Amino acid sequence: MRLDKIPNIKHTDSNNFFLLSGPCAIEGEDMALRIAEKVVAITDKLEIPYVFKGSFKKANRSRIDSFTGIGDEKALKILRKVSETFNIPTVTDIHEISDAKLAAEYVDILQIPAFLVRQTDLVVAAAETGKVVNLKKGQFMSPDAMKHAVTKVTDCNNEQVMVTDRGTMFGYQDLIVDFRGIPTMREFAPTVLDVTHSLQQPNQSSGVTGGRPDMIETIARAGVVNNVDGLFIETHFDPANAKSDGANMLDLAHLEKLLTNLVAIRKTVNTL
């Protein structure tokens, strides 16, 4: 994958990691624009290539009464407005074959959720849109196994594919990041570390996923030290009241300091 082929992406010559960041789910237009404005300002200051992330719907929820979205096309139109307002690329995840064509009309990158990355028809549908495809590694998969998912995309004559590690199941209610997987997956495609989802604590008896946001900087620093190509960080100005994944999202107020530290580490790594 060539980063500079992603529409409207900036700072590709900065030798920085790239960033996929935004809220877990699109809750409304004002919140999306507010988050995007802040992250754009930070990433422009630090010269980080930036893609705004937001799910137009949440299909894989623990409970039937969990928030799933504000309406598919309504949320997708908000993603388009974010892109047009700030002249930045956007990414959203898809869950069904029919989502691929629909979402491709509004966003630049289609993301395959970790639970669904083995679903060949879904991966192929995303690849055939011609959009960049982000394949999230299943929590149940080895890093080596991701080469087959990448091949499903490239066999559709689409070389614009990346993979994202979001942790591996460690018992029933925890995840762990195996940093040995980063160099392995980088042999197949540019590799992103999903910092915030790696810190989820799933399968809670309440049906609401927990998390360890206090460990975000620890995991992110380790990823940058190990030459990860990109970082995935979900952020919100009010995580406690976010409608999805609030337990592991980064408070937007802390993002600039975190990214400043990570850029400094990246500059050091680049000299080695």
Buried (B, 14 or more C-beta within 10 A) or exposed (E): BEBEEBBBBBBBEBEBBBBBBBBBBBBBBEBBBBBBEBBBEBBBEBBBBBBBBBBBBBBEBEEEEBBBBBEBEEBBBBBBBBBEEBEBBBBBBBBBBEBBBBBBEBBBBBBBBBBBBBBEEBBBBBBBBEBBBBBBBBBEBEBEBBBBBBEBBBEBEBBBBBBBBBBBBEEEBBBEBEBEBBEBBBEBBBBBBBBBBBBBBBBBEEEBBBBBBEBBBEBBBBBBBBBBBBBBBBBBBEBEEBBBBBBBBBBBEEBBEBBEBBBEBBEEEEEE
